[in-house]
Amino acid sequence: MGTREDLLTAAKQCLAERGYARTTVRDIVAASGTNLAAINYHFGTRDKLLFQAMMESSATAVQQILESLPDGGADDPAVRLQDFLQKLITSFTEDHALWSANIESLAQALHSPEIRTELGNAQATARTELAHLFPPADKNSQIGAVLQTLIGGLLLQWLVDPDHAPTAADITAGLHNLAART
């Protein structure tokens, strides 16, 4: 990796560990093994570096969601959904830093039109692709929206209190019971 990549990796790590507001240029420099001038040279400012780190983290998170989609697999939609959710939950626990940085990006989107636009585009892509979990996708665009919403809540629960967060089986059974009542 080069200096630019080292800075981005360190910025992502700092976002996950410290959050946006508490990450300083000194933190990034220490984590990257570079120097202060490198931030200015490659990104101009701390905020531009953190913005780039957030965009890359968000893109990686969306990619992780899409890679969790089953490749056909079970014919039973409940089994496909449960398998998908289990892959995501595993990702939440195995790549905690990625998902923490992603949540940090969502919080910063409230204050930055640029981040809000980028994340909005990423979320639209995710909703469209998530609709493919239950073919035909063109008839299930609302399912993509429901799944995207479900993923956000599930992610927060797993990051905040993994010992009490719902399992993939809990979510699947709960959705089945809810559908039976509506």
N, CA, C and O of each residue as an XYZ file, in Angstrom:
728
protein
N       0.839     -1.183      0.000
C       0.000      0.000      0.000
C       0.876      1.235      0.000
O       1.998      1.218      0.507
N       0.353      2.304     -0.574
C       1.042      3.581     -0.566
C       0.544      4.449      0.577
O      -0.321      4.048      1.355
N       1.098      5.622      0.659
C       0.751      6.546      1.740
C      -0.735      6.895      1.726
O      -1.373      6.934      2.778
N      -1.284      7.147      0.553
C      -2.705      7.513      0.451
C      -3.580      6.387      1.010
O      -4.506      6.637      1.782
N      -3.281      5.163      0.618
C      -4.054      4.018      1.087
C      -3.861      3.800      2.585
O      -4.801      3.437      3.293
N      -2.637      4.024      3.062
C      -2.375      3.907      4.502
C      -3.216      4.908      5.284
O      -3.761      4.581      6.338
N      -3.317      6.125      4.767
C      -4.123      7.152      5.431
C      -5.598      6.767      5.438
O      -6.277      6.934      6.452
N      -6.101      6.252      4.315
C      -7.511      5.843      4.253
C      -7.802      4.686      5.198
O      -8.827      4.679      5.879
N      -6.913      3.719      5.239
C      -7.084      2.590      6.156
C      -7.106      3.072      7.600
O      -7.947      2.651      8.393
N      -6.178      3.955      7.931
C      -6.115      4.490      9.294
C      -7.352      5.327      9.609
O      -7.877      5.260     10.720
N      -7.814      6.104      8.652
C      -9.010      6.932      8.876
C     -10.232      6.047      9.130
O     -11.050      6.354      9.997
N     -10.357      4.962      8.386
C     -11.474      4.029      8.597
C     -11.388      3.404      9.993
O     -12.393      3.274     10.692
N     -10.196      3.029     10.375
C      -9.988      2.448     11.704
C     -10.360      3.459     12.785
O     -11.044      3.117     13.749
N      -9.916      4.691     12.627
C     -10.216      5.732     13.621
C     -11.710      6.035     13.671
O     -12.261      6.253     14.750
N     -12.364      6.051     12.521
C     -13.817      6.269     12.506
C     -14.515      5.189     13.324
O     -15.411      5.480     14.116
N     -14.100      3.952     13.127
C     -14.720      2.835     13.839
C     -14.424      2.890     15.331
O     -15.296      2.596     16.148
N     -13.196      3.265     15.692
C     -12.796      3.245     17.099
C     -13.188      4.502     17.861
O     -13.573      4.422     19.028
N     -13.095      5.660     17.218
C     -13.268      6.925     17.920
C     -14.477      7.736     17.470
O     -14.972      8.587     18.209
N     -14.947      7.469     16.258
C     -16.019      8.271     15.704
C     -15.463      9.500     15.002
O     -14.294      9.854     15.155
N     -16.317     10.128     14.242
C     -15.906     11.270     13.428
C     -15.408     12.435     14.286
O     -14.313     12.955     14.073
N     -16.217     12.829     15.243
C     -15.905     14.028     16.032
C     -14.636     13.870     16.867
O     -13.921     14.847     17.094
N     -14.353     12.668     17.318
C     -13.207     12.461     18.207
C     -11.937     12.033     17.474
O     -10.897     11.850     18.106
N     -12.003     11.873     16.167
C     -10.815     11.500     15.407
C     -10.023     12.752     15.059
O     -10.542     13.686     14.448
N      -8.768     12.754     15.456
C      -7.887     13.893     15.166
C      -6.889     13.498     14.080
O      -6.710     12.317     13.779
N      -6.246     14.505     13.502
C      -5.213     14.210     12.519
C      -4.069     13.449     13.172
O      -3.441     12.605     12.532
N      -3.795     13.735     14.429
C      -2.730     13.002     15.137
C      -3.087     11.518     15.278
O      -2.218     10.655     15.164
N      -4.357     11.230     15.523
C      -4.797      9.832     15.595
C      -4.550      9.130     14.259
O      -4.031      8.014     14.218
N      -4.923      9.790     13.183
C      -4.788      9.196     11.848
C      -3.313      8.993     11.506
O      -2.928      7.945     10.986
N      -2.500      9.992     11.797
C      -1.068      9.902     11.522
C      -0.442      8.757     12.329
O       0.359      7.986     11.799
N      -0.803      8.652     13.586
C      -0.259      7.578     14.429
C      -0.681      6.205     13.905
O       0.131      5.282     13.855
N      -1.930      6.071     13.520
C      -2.434      4.781     13.040
C      -1.874      4.421     11.663
O      -1.747      3.242     11.335
N      -1.544      5.421     10.869
C      -1.071      5.158      9.505
C       0.439      5.035      9.395
O       0.958      4.477      8.428
N       1.143      5.561     10.398
C       2.598      5.559     10.316
C       3.132      6.568      9.321
O       4.275      6.466      8.875
N       2.309      7.539      8.973
C       2.723      8.579      8.031
C       3.000      9.863      8.799
O       3.236      9.831     10.007
N       2.971     10.989      8.102
C       3.167     12.262      8.776
C       2.020     13.212      8.447
O       1.233     12.973      7.530
N       1.948     14.271      9.202
C       0.863     15.241      9.072
C       0.783     15.837      7.673
O      -0.310     16.045      7.145
N       1.919     16.108      7.082
C       1.937     16.704      5.747
C       1.283     15.788      4.714
O       0.755     16.267      3.711
N       1.314     14.472      4.950
C       0.725     13.518      4.001
C      -0.779     13.715      3.879
O      -1.336     13.572      2.790
N      -1.439     14.041      4.980
C      -2.888     14.287      4.923
C      -3.168     15.473      4.024
O      -4.036     15.411      3.153
N      -2.435     16.550      4.236
C      -2.631     17.743      3.412
C      -2.295     17.479      1.957
O      -3.001     17.946      1.062
N      -1.230     16.739      1.710
C      -0.804     16.461      0.342
C      -1.845     15.625     -0.406
O      -2.200     15.946     -1.540
N      -2.328     14.563      0.220
C      -3.220     13.622     -0.464
C      -4.697     14.012     -0.415
O      -5.457     13.681     -1.325
N      -5.107     14.722      0.652
C      -6.539     14.995      0.819
C      -6.870     16.465      1.049
O      -8.015     16.871      0.851
N      -5.927     17.243      1.449
C      -6.177     18.659      1.695
C      -6.531     18.953      3.135
O      -5.949     19.845      3.751
N      -7.497     18.198      3.684
C      -7.933     18.421      5.062
C      -8.317     17.090      5.706
O      -8.522     16.084      5.028
N      -8.406     17.117      7.012
C      -8.880     15.963      7.778
C     -10.292     15.596      7.336
O     -10.597     14.421      7.132
N     -11.148     16.600      7.188
C     -12.534     16.328      6.823
C     -12.645     15.658      5.459
O     -13.471     14.763      5.276
N     -11.824     16.078      4.500
C     -11.863     15.448      3.179
C     -11.369     14.004      3.252
O     -11.899     13.131      2.565
N     -10.363     13.752      4.075
C      -9.879     12.388      4.272
C     -10.971     11.533      4.918
O     -11.243     10.424      4.458
N     -11.585     12.037      5.966
C     -12.638     11.279      6.637
C     -13.846     11.074      5.722
O     -14.481     10.020      5.757
N     -14.161     12.074      4.909
C     -15.251     11.943      3.942
C     -14.959     10.778      2.995
O     -15.825      9.937      2.753
N     -13.739     10.731      2.461
C     -13.367      9.649      1.549
C     -13.418      8.300      2.266
O     -13.884      7.311      1.699
N     -12.948      8.259      3.492
C     -12.985      7.018      4.275
C     -14.429      6.573      4.497
O     -14.732      5.384      4.402
N     -15.314      7.511      4.790
C     -16.723      7.163      4.996
C     -17.357      6.655      3.709
O     -18.129      5.697      3.738
N     -17.042      7.282      2.583
C     -17.618      6.843      1.315
C     -17.141      5.431      0.966
O     -17.925      4.600      0.507
N     -15.863      5.171      1.184
C     -15.349      3.835      0.901
C     -15.931      2.799      1.851
O     -16.243      1.683      1.436
N     -16.078      3.157      3.116
C     -16.679      2.232      4.081
C     -18.123      1.926      3.717
O     -18.563      0.780      3.809
N     -18.850      2.939      3.308
C     -20.246      2.740      2.928
C     -20.360      1.873      1.683
O     -21.216      0.992      1.608
N     -19.492      2.126      0.706
C     -19.512      1.308     -0.506
C     -19.174     -0.145     -0.175
O     -19.785     -1.063     -0.721
N     -18.224     -0.352      0.699
C     -17.856     -1.708      1.110
C     -19.007     -2.368      1.857
O     -19.265     -3.558      1.675
N     -19.692     -1.609      2.687
C     -20.830     -2.160      3.436
C     -21.945     -2.583      2.491
O     -22.519     -3.660      2.653
N     -22.258     -1.750      1.509
C     -23.293     -2.118      0.530
C     -22.854     -3.362     -0.233
O     -23.659     -4.264     -0.463
N     -21.590     -3.416     -0.624
C     -21.077     -4.593     -1.321
C     -21.204     -5.840     -0.451
O     -21.534     -6.918     -0.944
N     -20.942     -5.685      0.837
C     -21.058     -6.811      1.770
C     -22.511     -7.291      1.832
O     -22.770     -8.494      1.872
N     -23.437     -6.365      1.840
C     -24.859     -6.730      1.838
C     -25.190     -7.513      0.574
O     -25.837     -8.559      0.634
N     -24.747     -7.008     -0.561
C     -25.062     -7.659     -1.834
C     -24.395     -9.030     -1.945
O     -24.970     -9.956     -2.517
N     -23.192     -9.160     -1.405
C     -22.518    -10.457     -1.436
C     -23.180    -11.465     -0.505
O     -22.978    -12.671     -0.652
N     -23.962    -10.986      0.443
C     -24.676    -11.886      1.348
C     -25.932    -12.459      0.722
O     -26.510    -13.411      1.246
N     -26.362    -11.883     -0.403
C     -27.538    -12.418     -1.079
C     -27.252    -13.828     -1.560
O     -26.174    -14.095     -2.092
N     -28.201    -14.731     -1.380
C     -27.969    -16.117     -1.805
C     -27.904    -16.229     -3.327
O     -28.554    -15.473     -4.049
N     -27.113    -17.181     -3.794
C     -26.989    -17.466     -5.226
C     -28.027    -18.509     -5.615
O     -27.676    -19.638     -5.960
N     -29.274    -18.146     -5.561
C     -30.320    -19.129     -5.826
C     -30.650    -19.861     -4.549
O     -31.492    -19.408     -3.773
N     -30.003    -20.984     -4.319
C     -30.164    -21.721     -3.068
C     -31.549    -22.281     -2.876
O     -32.164    -22.796     -3.809
N     -32.031    -22.176     -1.661
C     -33.295    -22.783     -1.247
C     -34.480    -22.182     -2.002
O     -34.513    -20.990     -2.305
N     -35.439    -23.039     -2.291
C     -36.661    -22.572     -2.941
C     -37.567    -21.844     -1.955
O     -38.323    -20.952     -2.338
N     -37.487    -22.225     -0.702
C     -38.328    -21.638      0.340
C     -37.842    -20.211      0.647
O     -36.705    -20.025      1.081
N     -38.698    -19.209      0.424
C     -38.294    -17.822      0.679
C     -37.844    -17.576      2.119
O     -36.931    -16.783      2.351
N     -38.473    -18.245      3.087
C     -38.089    -18.065      4.492
C     -36.660    -18.560      4.736
O     -35.907    -17.946      5.492
N     -36.303    -19.643      4.108
C     -34.950    -20.185      4.252
C     -33.943    -19.248      3.589
O     -32.877    -18.988      4.148
N     -34.276    -18.736      2.396
C     -33.384    -17.781      1.716
C     -33.177    -16.542      2.575
O     -32.053    -16.059      2.709
N     -34.259    -16.025      3.159
C     -34.161    -14.842      3.997
C     -33.304    -15.123      5.233
O     -32.436    -14.325      5.588
N     -33.550    -16.238      5.871
C     -32.789    -16.580      7.081
C     -31.305    -16.755      6.756
O     -30.449    -16.291      7.509
N     -30.998    -17.412      5.655
C     -29.598    -17.588      5.248
C     -28.939    -16.230      4.988
O     -27.807    -15.992      5.411
N     -29.644    -15.355      4.300
C     -29.141    -14.016      4.010
C     -28.865    -13.247      5.303
O     -27.794    -12.666      5.474
N     -29.838    -13.250      6.204
C     -29.673    -12.515      7.463
C     -28.527    -13.099      8.289
O     -27.791    -12.355      8.938
N     -28.373    -14.412      8.269
C     -27.282    -15.030      9.025
C     -25.924    -14.602      8.476
O     -24.999    -14.335      9.244
N     -25.801    -14.536      7.156
C     -24.547    -14.069      6.554
C     -24.253    -12.633      6.970
O     -23.109    -12.288      7.265
N     -25.282    -11.805      6.992
C     -25.092    -10.408      7.409
C     -24.679    -10.327      8.869
O     -23.737     -9.609      9.206
N     -25.359    -11.043      9.726
C     -25.025    -11.018     11.153
C     -23.591    -11.479     11.370
O     -22.868    -10.903     12.183
N     -23.185    -12.500     10.657
C     -21.801    -12.955     10.753
C     -20.852    -11.840     10.337
O     -19.815    -11.631     10.967
N     -21.206    -11.134      9.288
C     -20.386    -10.004      8.840
C     -20.345     -8.900      9.893
O     -19.298     -8.291     10.112
N     -21.477     -8.639     10.545
C     -21.519     -7.604     11.585
C     -20.527     -7.913     12.703
O     -19.886     -7.012     13.244
N     -20.410     -9.191     13.041
C     -19.519     -9.566     14.141
C     -18.075     -9.732     13.688
O     -17.152     -9.414     14.438
N     -17.868    -10.223     12.477
C     -16.502    -10.450     11.998
C     -15.829     -9.181     11.494
O     -14.605     -9.064     11.554
N     -16.613     -8.234     11.000
C     -16.040     -6.998     10.476
C     -16.668     -5.793     11.182
O     -17.220     -4.889     10.555
N     -16.561     -5.822     12.488
C     -17.156     -4.795     13.343
C     -16.699     -3.391     12.935
O     -17.501     -2.458     12.936
N     -15.430     -3.235     12.590
C     -14.905     -1.915     12.231
C     -15.590     -1.356     10.992
O     -15.916     -0.169     10.951
N     -15.811     -2.183      9.995
C     -16.495     -1.731      8.777
C     -17.881     -1.206      9.103
O     -18.262     -0.121      8.663
N     -18.625     -1.971      9.868
C     -20.002     -1.599     10.152
C     -20.079     -0.406     11.099
O     -20.993      0.411     10.988
N     -19.138     -0.297     12.021
C     -19.096      0.880     12.900
C     -18.807      2.133     12.092
O     -19.437      3.169     12.303
N     -17.859      2.044     11.170
C     -17.553      3.196     10.310
C     -18.752      3.547      9.443
O     -18.996      4.720      9.161
N     -19.502      2.536      9.020
C     -20.693      2.786      8.218
C     -21.745      3.548      9.013
O     -22.362      4.478      8.494
N     -21.948      3.168     10.247
C     -22.903      3.878     11.105
C     -22.440      5.318     11.328
O     -23.250      6.244     11.344
N     -21.143      5.492     11.498
C     -20.586      6.833     11.654
C     -20.887      7.680     10.409
O     -21.179      8.870     10.520
N     -20.814      7.068      9.249
C     -21.128      7.765      7.997
C     -22.585      8.202      7.967
O     -22.905      9.307      7.529
N     -23.457      7.331      8.433
C     -24.881      7.677      8.457
C     -25.128      8.880      9.355
O     -25.918      9.761      9.015
N     -24.461      8.917     10.490
C     -24.625     10.052     11.398
C     -24.112     11.339     10.757
O     -24.730     12.393     10.909
N     -23.001     11.266     10.050
C     -22.443     12.458      9.418
C     -23.276     12.925      8.232
O     -23.227     14.100      7.868
N     -24.037     12.027      7.629
C     -24.896     12.403      6.504
C     -25.929     13.448      6.912
O     -26.424     14.199      6.071
N     -26.250     13.497      8.189
C     -27.207     14.502      8.663
C     -26.656     15.913      8.519
O     -27.413     16.883      8.482
N     -25.329     16.024      8.438
C     -24.681     17.332      8.431
C     -23.977     17.654      7.116
O     -23.450     18.756      6.955
N     -23.960     16.726      6.189
C     -23.213     16.920      4.947
C     -24.057     16.522      3.741
O     -24.382     15.348      3.566
N     -24.411     17.503      2.911
C     -25.185     17.163      1.707
C     -24.448     16.188      0.789
O     -25.075     15.342      0.152
N     -23.114     16.302      0.720
C     -22.352     15.404     -0.148
C     -22.438     13.961      0.341
O     -22.658     13.041     -0.446
N     -22.266     13.779      1.626
C     -22.353     12.420      2.183
C     -23.778     11.900      2.044
O     -23.990     10.738      1.698
N     -24.749     12.762      2.314
C     -26.158     12.359      2.203
C     -26.466     11.882      0.774
O     -27.141     10.869      0.594
N     -25.981     12.596     -0.223
C     -26.217     12.211     -1.615
C     -25.569     10.872     -1.930
O     -26.203      9.995     -2.518
N     -24.309     10.710     -1.541
C     -23.596      9.455     -1.797
C     -24.284      8.275     -1.115
O     -24.491      7.227     -1.727
N     -24.635      8.455      0.151
C     -25.286      7.368      0.882
C     -26.675      7.077      0.323
O     -27.100      5.924      0.262
N     -27.372      8.122     -0.078
C     -28.687      7.922     -0.687
C     -28.596      7.077     -1.946
O     -29.425      6.195     -2.172
N     -27.585      7.348     -2.765
C     -27.381      6.552     -3.977
C     -27.039      5.106     -3.638
O     -27.538      4.178     -4.275
N     -26.189      4.920     -2.636
C     -25.813      3.564     -2.221
C     -27.021      2.810     -1.677
O     -27.191      1.623     -1.958
N     -27.853      3.486     -0.909
C     -29.041      2.837     -0.359
C     -30.023      2.469     -1.462
O     -30.654      1.413     -1.398
N     -30.161      3.320     -2.469
C     -31.057      3.015     -3.591
C     -30.576      1.767     -4.329
O     -31.377      0.911     -4.704
N     -29.272      1.672     -4.531
C     -28.704      0.483     -5.175
C     -28.988     -0.758     -4.340
O     -29.402     -1.790     -4.869
N     -28.767     -0.654     -3.046
C     -29.006     -1.800     -2.160
C     -30.470     -2.225     -2.202
O     -30.764     -3.417     -2.288
N     -31.399     -1.259     -2.142
C     -32.834     -1.612     -2.192
C     -33.175     -2.345     -3.484
O     -33.908     -3.334     -3.468
N     -32.648     -1.863     -4.592
C     -32.919     -2.492     -5.890
C     -32.394     -3.916     -5.920
O     -33.088     -4.834     -6.357
N     -31.170     -4.094     -5.456
C     -30.565     -5.426     -5.472
C     -31.216     -6.368     -4.462
O     -31.355     -7.562     -4.727
N     -31.613     -5.839     -3.315
C     -32.253     -6.680     -2.305
C     -33.584     -7.236     -2.796
O     -34.007     -8.305     -2.355
N     -34.241     -6.535     -3.692
C     -35.504     -7.026     -4.245
C     -35.314     -8.355     -4.963
O     -36.265     -9.122     -5.113
N     -34.079     -8.633     -5.411
C     -33.797     -9.885     -6.117
C     -33.830    -11.109     -5.209
O     -33.820    -12.242     -5.690
N     -33.870    -10.883     -3.899
C     -33.943    -12.018     -2.978
C     -35.233    -12.808     -3.184
O     -35.280    -14.011     -2.931
N     -36.277    -12.122     -3.645
C     -37.569    -12.755     -3.874
C     -38.046    -12.439     -5.295
O     -38.808    -11.493     -5.493
N     -37.606    -13.221     -6.280
C     -37.977    -12.964     -7.669
C     -39.480    -13.050     -7.879
O     -40.149    -13.740     -7.110
N     -40.038    -12.392     -8.869
C     -39.364    -11.481     -9.791
C     -39.146    -10.113     -9.138
O     -40.064     -9.554     -8.537
N     -37.964     -9.593     -9.255
C     -37.565     -8.359     -8.580
C     -38.414     -7.171     -9.000
O     -38.690     -6.289     -8.187
N     -38.835     -7.135    -10.267
C     -39.608     -5.987    -10.730
C     -40.965     -5.883    -10.034
O     -41.562     -4.807    -10.003
N     -41.451     -6.980     -9.483
C     -42.725     -6.962     -8.769
C     -42.534     -6.814     -7.266
O     -43.513     -6.741     -6.523
N     -41.278     -6.770     -6.807
C     -41.003     -6.762     -5.379
C     -40.113     -5.602     -4.936
O     -39.335     -5.751     -3.994
N     -40.215     -4.467     -5.591
C     -39.352     -3.347     -5.211
C     -39.600     -2.917     -3.770
O     -38.688     -2.431     -3.101
N     -40.826     -3.092     -3.292
C     -41.118     -2.753     -1.895
C     -40.396     -3.685     -0.933
O     -40.055     -3.284      0.180
N     -40.163     -4.914     -1.346
C     -39.432     -5.859     -0.500
C     -38.011     -5.370     -0.285
O     -37.480     -5.488      0.819
N     -37.386     -4.821     -1.321
C     -36.046     -4.258     -1.175
C     -36.020     -3.161     -0.138
O     -35.077     -3.069      0.649
N     -37.051     -2.320     -0.125
C     -37.131     -1.228      0.857
C     -37.301     -1.788      2.273
O     -36.675     -1.303      3.215
N     -38.143     -2.800      2.416
C     -38.350     -3.409      3.736
C     -37.057     -4.056      4.224
O     -36.682     -3.892      5.386
N     -36.379     -4.783      3.356
C     -35.139     -5.445      3.751
C     -34.057     -4.433      4.111
O     -33.328     -4.629      5.083
N     -33.944     -3.352      3.340
C     -32.955     -2.321      3.652
C     -33.243     -1.709      5.024
O     -32.319     -1.463      5.799
N     -34.488     -1.470      5.319
C     -34.884     -0.929      6.618
C     -34.576     -1.925      7.731
O     -34.062     -1.553      8.786
N     -34.889     -3.168      7.491
C     -34.625     -4.233      8.460
C     -33.127     -4.361      8.742
O     -32.721     -4.523      9.893
N     -32.326     -4.290      7.711
C     -30.870     -4.411      7.873
C     -30.329     -3.303      8.762
O     -29.498     -3.555      9.634
N     -30.798     -2.073      8.546
C     -30.326     -0.956      9.365
C     -30.606     -1.164     10.846
O     -29.729     -0.950     11.684
N     -31.808     -1.573     11.163
C     -32.154     -1.823     12.561
C     -31.406     -3.000     13.144
O     -30.970     -2.959     14.294
N     -31.256     -4.046     12.357
C     -30.529     -5.226     12.814
C     -29.064     -4.888     13.076
O     -28.485     -5.327     14.069
N     -28.475     -4.109     12.182
C     -27.086     -3.688     12.351
C     -26.901     -2.919     13.652
O     -25.981     -3.199     14.420
N     -27.768     -1.960     13.896
C     -27.648     -1.181     15.134
C     -27.740     -2.070     16.367
O     -26.967     -1.908     17.311
N     -28.674     -3.001     16.360
C     -28.816     -3.879     17.517
C     -27.579     -4.744     17.719
O     -27.155     -4.952     18.856
N     -26.994     -5.251     16.638
C     -25.813     -6.094     16.763
C     -24.587     -5.301     17.177
O     -23.715     -5.834     17.863
N     -24.500     -4.040     16.775
C     -23.357     -3.222     17.190
C     -23.479     -2.752     18.632
O     -22.483     -2.684     19.353
N     -24.692     -2.431     19.053
C     -24.900     -1.885     20.394
C     -24.967     -2.973     21.462
O     -24.345     -2.842     22.516
N     -25.711     -4.038     21.202
C     -25.910     -5.068     22.227
C     -25.992     -6.454     21.593
O     -27.067     -7.052     21.541
N     -24.859     -6.965     21.112
C     -24.889     -8.243     20.396
C     -25.392     -9.414     21.236
O     -25.913    -10.385     20.687
N     -25.245     -9.338     22.544
C     -25.698    -10.443     23.389
C     -27.218    -10.584     23.406
O     -27.742    -11.652     23.723
N     -27.922     -9.512     23.067
C     -29.383     -9.545     23.099
C     -30.019     -9.239     21.748
O     -31.241     -9.127     21.650
N     -29.209     -9.105     20.715
C     -29.735     -8.805     19.381
C     -30.454    -10.032     18.822
O     -30.089    -11.165     19.137
N     -31.465     -9.811     18.003
C     -32.195    -10.942     17.436
C     -31.337    -11.732     16.451
O     -30.471    -11.180     15.773
N     -31.594    -13.016     16.391
C     -30.914    -13.890     15.447
C     -31.641    -13.854     14.109
O     -32.731    -13.296     13.990
N     -31.023    -14.454     13.122
C     -31.671    -14.565     11.812
C     -32.973    -15.362     11.941
O     -33.974    -15.028     11.307
N     -32.955    -16.410     12.758
C     -34.164    -17.215     12.963
C     -35.251    -16.394     13.658
O     -36.429    -16.513     13.320
N     -34.862    -15.559     14.631
C     -35.845    -14.698     15.314
C     -36.535    -13.764     14.318
O     -37.758    -13.625     14.327
N     -35.743    -13.135     13.470
C     -36.296    -12.182     12.501
C     -37.206    -12.890     11.513
O     -38.306    -12.415     11.230
N     -36.762    -14.008     10.993
C     -37.571    -14.746     10.020
C     -38.893    -15.202     10.637
O     -39.951    -15.051     10.027
N     -38.831    -15.754     11.837
C     -40.057    -16.189     12.512
C     -40.958    -14.999     12.826
O     -42.176    -15.083     12.672
N     -40.371    -13.909     13.258
C     -41.162    -12.717     13.564
C     -41.869    -12.166     12.336
O     -43.036    -11.779     12.409
N     -41.169    -12.130     11.212
C     -41.798    -11.658      9.974
C     -42.925    -12.596      9.547
O     -43.979    -12.153      9.091
N     -42.687    -13.883      9.700
C     -43.737    -14.866      9.351
C     -44.967    -14.647     10.221
O     -46.091    -14.627      9.720
N     -44.756    -14.484     11.521
C     -45.889    -14.251     12.428
C     -46.589    -12.938     12.133
O     -47.816    -12.860     12.188
N     -45.823    -11.913     11.822
C     -46.418    -10.615     11.478
C     -47.250    -10.722     10.202
O     -48.359    -10.193     10.135
N     -46.713    -11.406      9.191
C     -47.447    -11.564      7.937
C     -48.742    -12.344      8.150
O     -49.744    -12.071      7.489
N     -48.728    -13.302      9.056
C     -49.917    -14.102      9.320
C     -51.021    -13.273      9.991
O     -52.200    -13.620      9.932
N     -50.612    -12.177     10.625
C     -51.591    -11.336     11.336
C     -52.106    -10.172     10.509
O     -53.025     -9.468     10.927
N     -51.518     -9.966      9.340
C     -51.960     -8.815      8.525
C     -52.788     -9.253      7.354
O     -53.239     -8.418      6.570
